[in-house]
Amino acid sequence: MVLRARRGEELALSMLIERYQKSAYALALSVTGRHEDAEDAAQESFLVALDQLDECRDPERFAGWFMTIVRNRSRNLIRRESLRETSDVPQGTRSRIPTPDKIAETSELRGTLQQAIAALPEVQQEVVLLHDVEGWKHREIAERLGIPSGTVRSHLHFARKALKETLIEIPNRLDLIRKVQ
């Protein structure tokens, strides 16, 4: 029947559907637990199986191949339904979108930090930016600047120390200082 259905014989397709309709529904019902969901999953499984019939390598094992599709489609349907069932957002929950005040504060902090970095010697600026902003390793920075790796560590240490001293003078910026450390 599977071989005939692959050739497009409608009678063979109808016979496949008729033969496996009850078992597809029963399996889908056992996974989903609801009549309507089981019907949907079984129907969707038939559509997928008939569309991908050429992928069934062994036509004699069609039943196992098809039941795997039914099981997977049923599980997918449960996942989709659980995603749709969302609860209300609890009161007092904050938005992840920053407020205008937070945006202004962040902008101010960014400007202050840029000024503090600009006050460093050029080599320390490069080392801090490459290491702390770009994530380069000491060895990579040493190769790029043509200096020993230990010197890179030293420049990074003194640059961070200078930044901390500069930024500690700014009131209410402890969170920024912690980030620099």
Contact map, one row per residue, 1 for C-alpha under 8 A:
1111100000011011000000000000000000000000000000000000000000000000000000000000000000000000000000000000000000000000000000000000000000000000000000000000000000000000000000000000000000000
1111110000011001000000000000000000000000000000000000100000100100000000000000000000000000000000000000000000000000000000000000000000000000000000000000000000000000000000000000000000000
1111111000000000000000000000000000000000000000000000000000100000000000000000000000000000000000000000000000000000000000000000000000000000000000000000000000000000000000000000000000000
1111111110010000000000000000000000000000000000000000000000000000000000000000000000000000000000000000000000000000000000000000000000000000000000000000000000000000000000000000000000000
1111111111111000000000000000000000000000000000000000000000000000000000000000000000000000000000000000000000000000000000000000000000000000000000000000000000000000000000000000000000000
0111111110000000000000000000000000000000000000000000110000000000000000000000000000000000000000000000000000000000000000000000000000000000000000000000000000000000000000000000000000000
0011111110000000000000000000000000000000000000000000000000000000000000000000000000000000000000000000000000000000000000000000000000000000000000000000000000000000000000000000000000000
0001111111001000000000000000000000000000000000000000000000000000000000000000000000000000000000000000000000000000000000000000000000000000000000000000000000000000000000000000000000000
0001111111111000000000000000000000000000000000000000000000000000000000000000000000000000000000000000000000000000000000000000000000000000000000000000000000000000000000000000000000000
0000100111111100000000000000000000000000000000000000000000000000000000000000000000000000000000000000000000000000000000000000000000000000000000000000000000000000000000000000000000000
0000100011111110000000000000000000000000000000000000000000000000000000000000000000000000000000000000000000000000000000000000000000000000000000000000000000000000000000000000000000000
1101100011111111000000000000000000000000000000000000000000000000000000000000000000000000000000000000000000000000000000000000000000000000000000000000000000000000000000000000000000000
1100100111111111100000000000000000000000000000000100000000000000000000000000000000000000000000000000000000000000000000000000000000000000000000000000000000000000000000000000000000000
0000000001111111110000000000000000000000000000000000000000000000000000000000000000000000000000000000000000000000000000000000000000000000000000000000000000000000000000000000000000000
1000000000111111111000000000000000000000000000000000000000000000000000000000000000000000000000000000000000000000000000000000000000000000000000000000000000000000000000000000000000000
1100000000011111111100000000000000000000000000000000000000000000000000000000000000000000000000000000000000000000000000000000000000000000000000000000000000000000000000000000000000000
0000000000001111111110000000000000000000000001000000000000000000000000000000000000000000000000000000000000000000000000000000000000000000000000000000000000000000000000000000000000000
0000000000000111111111000000000000000000000000000000000000000000000000000000000000000000000000000000000000000000000000000000000000000000000000000000000000000000000000000000000000000
0000000000000011111111000000000000000000000000000000000000000000000000000000000000000000000000000000000000000000000000000000000000000000000000000000000000000000000000000000000000000
0000000000000001111111110000000000000000000000000000000000000010000000000000000000000000000000000000000000000000000000000000000000000000000000000000000000000000000000000000000000000
0000000000000000111111111000000000000000010000000000000000000000000000000000000000000000000000000000000000000000000000000000000000000000000000000000000000000000000000000000000000000
0000000000000000011111111100000000000000000000000000000000000000000000000000000000000000000000000000000000000000000000000000000000000000000000000000000000000000000000000000000000000
0000000000000000000111111110000000000000000000000000000000000000000000000000000000000000000000000000000000000000000000000000000000000000000000000000000000000000000000000000000000000
0000000000000000000111111111000000000000010000000000000000000000001001000000000000000000000000000000000000000000000000000000000000000000000000000000000000000000000000000000000000000
0000000000000000000011111111100000000110110000000000000000000000000000000000000000000000000000000000000000000000000000000000000000000000000000000000000000000000000000000000000000000
0000000000000000000001111111110000000100000000000000000000000000000000000000000000000000000000000000000000000000000000000000000000000000000000000000000000000000000000000000000000000
0000000000000000000000111111111000000100000000000000000000000000001001100000000000000000000000000000000000000000000000000000000000000000000000000000000000000000000000000000000000000
0000000000000000000000011111111110001110110000000000000000000000000001100100000000000000000000000000000000000000000000000000000000000000000000000000000000000000000000000000000000000
0000000000000000000000001111111111101110000000000000000000000000000000000000000000000000000000000000000000000000000000000000000000000000000000000000000000000000000000000000000000000
0000000000000000000000000111111110000000000000000000000000000000000000000000000000000000000000000000000000000000000000000000000000000000000000000000000000000000000000000000000000000
0000000000000000000000000011111110000100000000000000000000000000000000100110000000000000000000000000000000000000000000000000000000000000000000000000000000000000000000000000000000000
0000000000000000000000000001111111001100000000000000000000000000000000000110110000000000000000000000000000000000000000000000000000000000000000000000000000000000000000000000000000000
0000000000000000000000000001111111101100000000000000000000000000000000000000000000000000000000000000000000000000000000000000000000000000000000000000000000000000000000000000000000000
0000000000000000000000000000100111111100000000000000000000000000000000000000000000000000000000000000000000000000000000000000000000000000000000000000000000000000000000000000000000000
0000000000000000000000000000100011111110000000000000000000000000000000000000000000000000000000000000000000000000000000000000000000000000000000000000000000000000000000000000000000000
0000000000000000000000000000000001111111000000000000000000000000000000000000000000000000000000000000000000000000000000000000000000000000000000000000000000000000000000000000000000000
0000000000000000000000000001100111111111100000000000000000000000000000000100100000000000000000000000000000000000000000000000000000000000000000000000000000000000000000000000000000000
0000000000000000000000001111101111111111110000000000000000000000000000000100000000000000000000000000000000000000000000000000000000000000000000000000000000000000000000000000000000000
0000000000000000000000001001100000111111111000000000000000000000000000000000000000000000000000000000000000000000000000000000000000000000000000000000000000000000000000000000000000000
0000000000000000000000000000000000011111111100000000000000000000000000000000000000000000000000000000000000000000000000000000000000000000000000000000000000000000000000000000000000000
0000000000000000000000001001000000001111111110000000000000000000000001001100100000000000000000000000000000000000000000000000000000000000000000000000000000000000000000000000000000000
0000000000000000000010011001000000000111111111000000000000000000000001001100000000000000000000000000000000000000000000000000000000000000000000000000000000000000000000000000000000000
0000000000000000000000000000000000000011111111100000000000000000000000000000000000000000000000000000000000000000000000000000000000000000000000000000000000000000000000000000000000000
0000000000000000000000000000000000000001111111110000000000000000000000001000000000000000000000000000000000000000000000000000000000000000000000000000000000000000000000000000000000000
0000000000000000000000000000000000000000111111111000000000000000010011001000000000000000000000000000000000000000000000000000000000000000000000000000000000000000000000000000000000000
0000000000000000100000000000000000000000011111111100000000000000000000000000000000000000000000000000000000000000000000000000000000000000000000000000000000000000000000000000000000000
0000000000000000000000000000000000000000001111111110000000000000000000000000000000000000000000000000000000000000000000000000000000000000000000000000000000000000000000000000000000000
0000000000000000000000000000000000000000000111111111000000000000000010000000000000000000000000000000000000000000000000000000000000000000000000000000000000000000000000000000000000000
0000000000000000000000000000000000000000000011111111100000000000010010000000000000000000000000000000000000000000000000000000000000000000000000000000000000000000000000000000000000000
0000000000001000000000000000000000000000000001111111100000000000000000000000000000000000000000000000000000000000000000000000000000000000000000000000000000000000000000000000000000000
0000000000000000000000000000000000000000000000111111100000000000000000000000000000000000000000000000000000000000000000000000000000000000000000000000000000000000000000000000000000000
0000000000000000000000000000000000000000000000011111111100000000000000000000000000000000000000000000000000000000000000000000000000000000000000000000000000000000000000000000000000000
0100010000000000000000000000000000000000000000001111111100000000000000000000000000000000000000000000000000000000000000000000000000000000000000000000000000000000000000000000000000000
0000010000000000000000000000000000000000000000000001111110000000000000000000000000000000000000000000000000000000000000000000000000000000000000000000000000000000000000000000000000000
0000000000000000000000000000000000000000000000000001111110000000000000000000000000000000000000000000000000000000000000000000000000000000000000000000000000000000000000000000000000000
0000000000000000000000000000000000000000000000000001111111100100100000000000000000000000000000000000000000000000000000000000000000000000000000000000000000000000000000000000000000000
0000000000000000000000000000000000000000000000000000011111100000000000000000000000000000000000000000000000000000000000000000000000000000000000000000000000000000000000000000000000000
0000000000000000000000000000000000000000000000000000000111111100000000000000000000000000000000000000000000000000000000000000000000000000000000000000000000000000000000000000000000000
0110000000000000000000000000000000000000000000000000000111111100000000000000000000000000000000000000000000000000000000000000000000000000000000000000000000000000000000000000000000000
0000000000000000000000000000000000000000000000000000000001111110000000000000000000000000000000000000000000000000000000000000000000000000000000000000000000000000000000000000000000000
0000000000000000000000000000000000000000000000000000000001111111100000000000000000000000000000000000000000000000000000000000000000000000000000000000000000000000000000000000000000000
0100000000000000000000000000000000000000000000000000000101111111110000000000000000000000000000000000000000000000000000000000000000000000000000000000000000000000000000000000000000000
0000000000000000000100000000000000000000000000000000000000011111111000000000000000000000000000000000000000000000000000000000000000000000000000000000000000000000000000000000000000000
0000000000000000000000000000000000000000000000000000000000001111111100000000000000000000000000000000000000000000000000000000000000000000000000000000000000000000000000000000000000000
0000000000000000000000000000000000000000000000000000000100001111111110000000000000000000000000000000000000000000000000000000000000000000000000000000000000000000000000000000000000000
0000000000000000000000000000000000000000000010001000000000000111111111000000000000000000000000000000000000000000000000000000000000000000000000000000000000000000000000000000000000000
0000000000000000000000010010000000000000000000000000000000000011111111100000000000000000000000000000000000000000000000000000000000000000000000000000000000000000000000000000000000000
0000000000000000000000000000000000000000000000000000000000000001111111110000000000000000000000000000000000000000000000000000000000000000000000000000000000000000000000000000000000000
0000000000000000000000000000000000000000000010011000000000000000111111111000000000000000000000000000000000000000000000000000000000000000000000000000000000000000000000000000000000000
0000000000000000000000010011000000000000110010000000000000000000011111111100000000000000000000000000000000000000000000000000000000000000000000000000000000000000000000000000000000000
0000000000000000000000000011001000000000000000000000000000000000001111111110000000000000000000000000000000000000000000000000000000000000000000000000000000000000000000000000000000000
0000000000000000000000000000000000000000000000000000000000000000000111111111000000000000000000000000000000000000000000000000000000000000000000000000000000000000000000000000000000000
0000000000000000000000000000000000000000110110000000000000000000000011111111100000000000000000000000000000000000000000000000000000000000000000000000000000000000000000000000000000000
0000000000000000000000000001001100001100110000000000000000000000000001111111110000000000000000000000000000000000000000000000000000000000000000000000000000000000000000000000000000000
0000000000000000000000000000001100000000000000000000000000000000000000111111111000000000000000000000000000000000000000000000000000000000000000000000000000000000000000000000000000000
0000000000000000000000000000000000000000000000000000000000000000000000011111111100000000000000000000000000000000000000000000000000000000000000000000000000000000000000000000000000000
0000000000000000000000000000000100001000100000000000000000000000000000001111111110000000000000000000000000000000000000000000000000000000000000000000000000000000000000000000000000000
0000000000000000000000000000000100000000000000000000000000000000000000000111111111000000000000000000000000000000000000000000000000000000000000000000000000000000000000000000000000000
0000000000000000000000000000000000000000000000000000000000000000000000000011111111100000000000000000000000000000000000000000000000000000000000000000000000000000000000000000000000000
0000000000000000000000000000000000000000000000000000000000000000000000000001111111110000000000000000000000000000000000000000000000000000000000000000000000000000000000000000000000000
0000000000000000000000000000000000000000000000000000000000000000000000000000111111111000000000000000000000000000000000000000000000000000000000000000000000000000000000000000000000000
0000000000000000000000000000000000000000000000000000000000000000000000000000011111111100000000000000000000000000000000000000000000000000000000000000000000000000000000000000000000000
0000000000000000000000000000000000000000000000000000000000000000000000000000001111111100000000000000000000000000000000000000000000000000000000000000000000000000000000000000000000000
0000000000000000000000000000000000000000000000000000000000000000000000000000000111111100000000000000000000000000000000000000000000000000000000000000000000000000000000000000000000000
0000000000000000000000000000000000000000000000000000000000000000000000000000000011111110000000000000000000000000000000000000000000000000000000000000000000000000000000000000000000000
0000000000000000000000000000000000000000000000000000000000000000000000000000000001111111000000000000000000000000000000000000000000000000000000000000000000000000000000000000000000000
0000000000000000000000000000000000000000000000000000000000000000000000000000000000001111100000000000000000000000000000000000000000000000000000000000000000000000000000000000000000000
0000000000000000000000000000000000000000000000000000000000000000000000000000000000000111110000000000000000000000000000000000000000000000000000000000000000000000000000000000000000000
0000000000000000000000000000000000000000000000000000000000000000000000000000000000000011111010000000000000000000000000000000000000000000000000000000000000000000000000000000000000000
0000000000000000000000000000000000000000000000000000000000000000000000000000000000000001111110000000000000000000000000000000000000000000000000000000000000000000000000000000000000000
0000000000000000000000000000000000000000000000000000000000000000000000000000000000000000111110000000000000000000000000000000000000000000000000000000000000000000000000000000000000000
0000000000000000000000000000000000000000000000000000000000000000000000000000000000000000011111000000000000000000000000000000000000000000000000000000000000000000000000000000000000000
0000000000000000000000000000000000000000000000000000000000000000000000000000000000000000111111100000000000000000000000000000000000000000000000000000000000000000000000000000000000000
0000000000000000000000000000000000000000000000000000000000000000000000000000000000000000000111110000000000000000000000000000000000000000000000000000000000000000000000000000000000000
0000000000000000000000000000000000000000000000000000000000000000000000000000000000000000000011111100000000000000000000000000000000000000000000000000000000000000000000000000000000000
0000000000000000000000000000000000000000000000000000000000000000000000000000000000000000000001111100000000000000000000000000000000000000000000000000000000000000000000000000000000000
0000000000000000000000000000000000000000000000000000000000000000000000000000000000000000000000111110000000000000000000000000000000000000000000000000000000000000000000000000000000000
0000000000000000000000000000000000000000000000000000000000000000000000000000000000000000000000111111111000000000000000000000000000000000000000000000000000000000000000000000000000000
0000000000000000000000000000000000000000000000000000000000000000000000000000000000000000000000001111111000000000000000000000000000000000000000000000000000000000000000000000000000000
0000000000000000000000000000000000000000000000000000000000000000000000000000000000000000000000000111111100000000000000000000000000000000000000000000000000000000000000000000000000000
0000000000000000000000000000000000000000000000000000000000000000000000000000000000000000000000000111111110000000000000000000000000000000000000000000000000000000000000000000000000000
0000000000000000000000000000000000000000000000000000000000000000000000000000000000000000000000000111111111000000000000000000000000000000000000000000000000000000000000000000000000000
0000000000000000000000000000000000000000000000000000000000000000000000000000000000000000000000000111111111100000000000000000000000000000000000000000000000000000000000000000000000000
0000000000000000000000000000000000000000000000000000000000000000000000000000000000000000000000000001111111110000000000000000000000000000000000000000000000000000000000000000000000000
0000000000000000000000000000000000000000000000000000000000000000000000000000000000000000000000000000111111111000000000000000000000000000000000000000000000000000000000000000000000000
0000000000000000000000000000000000000000000000000000000000000000000000000000000000000000000000000000011111111100000000000000000000000000000000000000000000000000000000000000000000000
0000000000000000000000000000000000000000000000000000000000000000000000000000000000000000000000000000001111111110000000000000000000000000000000000000000000000000000000000000000000000
0000000000000000000000000000000000000000000000000000000000000000000000000000000000000000000000000000000111111111000000000000000000000000000000000000000000000000000000000000000000000
0000000000000000000000000000000000000000000000000000000000000000000000000000000000000000000000000000000011111111100000000000000000000000000000000000000000000000000000000000000100000
0000000000000000000000000000000000000000000000000000000000000000000000000000000000000000000000000000000001111111110000000000000000000000000000000000000000000000000000000000000000000
0000000000000000000000000000000000000000000000000000000000000000000000000000000000000000000000000000000000111111111000000000000000000000000000000000000000000000000000000000000000000
0000000000000000000000000000000000000000000000000000000000000000000000000000000000000000000000000000000000011111111100000000000000000000000000000000000000000000000000000000000000000
0000000000000000000000000000000000000000000000000000000000000000000000000000000000000000000000000000000000001111111110000000000000000000000000000000000000000000000000100000000000000
0000000000000000000000000000000000000000000000000000000000000000000000000000000000000000000000000000000000000111111111000000000000000000000000000000000000000000000000000000000000000
0000000000000000000000000000000000000000000000000000000000000000000000000000000000000000000000000000000000000011111111100000000000000000000000000000000000000000000000000000000000000
0000000000000000000000000000000000000000000000000000000000000000000000000000000000000000000000000000000000000001111111110000000000000000000000000000000000000000001001100000000000000
0000000000000000000000000000000000000000000000000000000000000000000000000000000000000000000000000000000000000000111111110000100000000000000000000000000000000000001000000000000000000
0000000000000000000000000000000000000000000000000000000000000000000000000000000000000000000000000000000000000000011111111000100000000000000000000000000000000000000000000000000000000
0000000000000000000000000000000000000000000000000000000000000000000000000000000000000000000000000000000000000000001111111000000000000000000000000000000000000000000000000000000000000
0000000000000000000000000000000000000000000000000000000000000000000000000000000000000000000000000000000000000000000111111101100000000000000000000000000000000010010000000000000000000
0000000000000000000000000000000000000000000000000000000000000000000000000000000000000000000000000000000000000000000001111111100000000000000000000000000000000000000000000000000000000
0000000000000000000000000000000000000000000000000000000000000000000000000000000000000000000000000000000000000000000000011111110000000000000000000000000000000000000000000000000000000
0000000000000000000000000000000000000000000000000000000000000000000000000000000000000000000000000000000000000000000000001111111000000000000000000000000000100000000000000000000000000
0000000000000000000000000000000000000000000000000000000000000000000000000000000000000000000000000000000000000000000000011111111100000000000000000000000000110110000000000000000000000
0000000000000000000000000000000000000000000000000000000000000000000000000000000000000000000000000000000000000000000011011111111110000000000000000000000000000010000000000000000000000
0000000000000000000000000000000000000000000000000000000000000000000000000000000000000000000000000000000000000000000000000111111111000000000000000000000000000000000000000000000000000
0000000000000000000000000000000000000000000000000000000000000000000000000000000000000000000000000000000000000000000000000011111111100000000010000000000100110000000000000000000000000
0000000000000000000000000000000000000000000000000000000000000000000000000000000000000000000000000000000000000000000000000001111111111000000000000000000000010011000000000000000000000
0000000000000000000000000000000000000000000000000000000000000000000000000000000000000000000000000000000000000000000000000000111111111100000000000000000000000000000000000000000000000
0000000000000000000000000000000000000000000000000000000000000000000000000000000000000000000000000000000000000000000000000000011111111111000010000000000000000000000000000000000000000
0000000000000000000000000000000000000000000000000000000000000000000000000000000000000000000000000000000000000000000000000000001111111111110010000000000000000000000000000000000000000
0000000000000000000000000000000000000000000000000000000000000000000000000000000000000000000000000000000000000000000000000000000111111111000000000000000000000000000000000000000000000
0000000000000000000000000000000000000000000000000000000000000000000000000000000000000000000000000000000000000000000000000000000111111110000000000000000000000000000000000000000000000
0000000000000000000000000000000000000000000000000000000000000000000000000000000000000000000000000000000000000000000000000000000011111111000000000000000000000000000000000000000000000
0000000000000000000000000000000000000000000000000000000000000000000000000000000000000000000000000000000000000000000000000000000001111111100000000000000000000000000000000000000000000
0000000000000000000000000000000000000000000000000000000000000000000000000000000000000000000000000000000000000000000000000000000001110111110110000000000000000000000000000000000000000
0000000000000000000000000000000000000000000000000000000000000000000000000000000000000000000000000000000000000000000000000000000000100011111110000000000000000000000000000000000000000
0000000000000000000000000000000000000000000000000000000000000000000000000000000000000000000000000000000000000000000000000000000000100001111111000000100110000000000000000000000000000
0000000000000000000000000000000000000000000000000000000000000000000000000000000000000000000000000000000000000000000000000000000000000000111111100000100000000000000000000000000000000
0000000000000000000000000000000000000000000000000000000000000000000000000000000000000000000000000000000000000000000000000000000000000001111111110000000000000000000000000000000000000
0000000000000000000000000000000000000000000000000000000000000000000000000000000000000000000000000000000000000000000000000000001001100001111111111000100100000000000000000000000000000
0000000000000000000000000000000000000000000000000000000000000000000000000000000000000000000000000000000000000000000000000000000000000000011111111111101100000000000000000000000000000
0000000000000000000000000000000000000000000000000000000000000000000000000000000000000000000000000000000000000000000000000000000000000000001111111111000000000000000000000000000000000
0000000000000000000000000000000000000000000000000000000000000000000000000000000000000000000000000000000000000000000000000000000000000000000111111100000000000000000000000000000000000
0000000000000000000000000000000000000000000000000000000000000000000000000000000000000000000000000000000000000000000000000000000000000000000011111110000000000000000000000000000000000
0000000000000000000000000000000000000000000000000000000000000000000000000000000000000000000000000000000000000000000000000000000000000000000001111111000000000000000000000000000000000
0000000000000000000000000000000000000000000000000000000000000000000000000000000000000000000000000000000000000000000000000000000000000000000001101111101100000000000000000000000000000
0000000000000000000000000000000000000000000000000000000000000000000000000000000000000000000000000000000000000000000000000000000000000000000001100111111100000000000000000000000000000
0000000000000000000000000000000000000000000000000000000000000000000000000000000000000000000000000000000000000000000000000000000000000000011011000011111110000000000000000000000000000
0000000000000000000000000000000000000000000000000000000000000000000000000000000000000000000000000000000000000000000000000000000000000000000000000001111111000000000000000000000000000
0000000000000000000000000000000000000000000000000000000000000000000000000000000000000000000000000000000000000000000000000000000000000000000001000011111111100000000000000000000000000
0000000000000000000000000000000000000000000000000000000000000000000000000000000000000000000000000000000000000000000000000000001000000000010011000011111111110000000000000000000000000
0000000000000000000000000000000000000000000000000000000000000000000000000000000000000000000000000000000000000000000000000000000000000000010000000000111111111000000000000000000000000
0000000000000000000000000000000000000000000000000000000000000000000000000000000000000000000000000000000000000000000000000000000000000000000000000000011111111100000000000000000000000
0000000000000000000000000000000000000000000000000000000000000000000000000000000000000000000000000000000000000000000000000011001000000000000000000000001111111110000000000000000000000
0000000000000000000000000000000000000000000000000000000000000000000000000000000000000000000000000000000000000000000000000001001100000000000000000000000111111111000000000000000000000
0000000000000000000000000000000000000000000000000000000000000000000000000000000000000000000000000000000000000000000000000000000000000000000000000000000011111111100000000000000000000
0000000000000000000000000000000000000000000000000000000000000000000000000000000000000000000000000000000000000000000000000001000000000000000000000000000001111111110000000000000000000
0000000000000000000000000000000000000000000000000000000000000000000000000000000000000000000000000000000000000000000000010001100100000000000000000000000000111111111000000000000000000
0000000000000000000000000000000000000000000000000000000000000000000000000000000000000000000000000000000000000000000000000000000100000000000000000000000000011111111100000000000000011
0000000000000000000000000000000000000000000000000000000000000000000000000000000000000000000000000000000000000000000000000000000000000000000000000000000000001111111110000000000000000
0000000000000000000000000000000000000000000000000000000000000000000000000000000000000000000000000000000000000000000000010000000000000000000000000000000000000111111111000000000000000
0000000000000000000000000000000000000000000000000000000000000000000000000000000000000000000000000000000000000000000110000000000000000000000000000000000000000011111111100000000000010
0000000000000000000000000000000000000000000000000000000000000000000000000000000000000000000000000000000000000000000000000000000000000000000000000000000000000001111111110000000010011
0000000000000000000000000000000000000000000000000000000000000000000000000000000000000000000000000000000000000000000000000000000000000000000000000000000000000000111111111000000000000
0000000000000000000000000000000000000000000000000000000000000000000000000000000000000000000000000000000000000000000100000000000000000000000000000000000000000000011111111100000000000
0000000000000000000000000000000000000000000000000000000000000000000000000000000000000000000000000000000000000000100100000000000000000000000000000000000000000000001111111100100110000
0000000000000000000000000000000000000000000000000000000000000000000000000000000000000000000000000000000000000000000000000000000000000000000000000000000000000000000111111110110010000
0000000000000000000000000000000000000000000000000000000000000000000000000000000000000000000000000000000000000000000000000000000000000000000000000000000000000000000011111110000000000
0000000000000000000000000000000000000000000000000000000000000000000000000000000000000000000000000000000000000000000000000000000000000000000000000000000000000000000001111111100000000
0000000000000000000000000000000000000000000000000000000000000000000000000000000000000000000000000000000000000000000000000000000000000000000000000000000000000000000000011111110000000
0000000000000000000000000000000000000000000000000000000000000000000000000000000000000000000000000000000000000000000000000000000000000000000000000000000000000000000000000111111000000
0000000000000000000000000000000000000000000000000000000000000000000000000000000000000000000000000000000000000000000000000000000000000000000000000000000000000000000000110111111110000
0000000000000000000000000000000000000000000000000000000000000000000000000000000000000000000000000000000000000000000000000000000000000000000000000000000000000000000000010011111111000
0000000000000000000000000000000000000000000000000000000000000000000000000000000000000000000000000000000000000000000000000000000000000000000000000000000000000000000000000001111111100
0000000000000000000000000000000000000000000000000000000000000000000000000000000000000000000000000000000000001000000000000000000000000000000000000000000000000000000000100000111111110
0000000000000000000000000000000000000000000000000000000000000000000000000000000000000000000000000000000000000000000000000000000000000000000000000000000000000000000100110000111111111
0000000000000000000000000000000000000000000000000000000000000000000000000000000000000000000000000000000000000000000000000000000000000000000000000000000000000000000000000000011111111
0000000000000000000000000000000000000000000000000000000000000000000000000000000000000000000000000000000000000000000000000000000000000000000000000000000000000000000000000000001111111
0000000000000000000000000000000000000000000000000000000000000000000000000000000000000000000000000000000000000000000000000000000000000000000000000000000000000001001100000000000111111
0000000000000000000000000000000000000000000000000000000000000000000000000000000000000000000000000000000000000000000000000000000000000000000000000000000000000001000100000000000011111
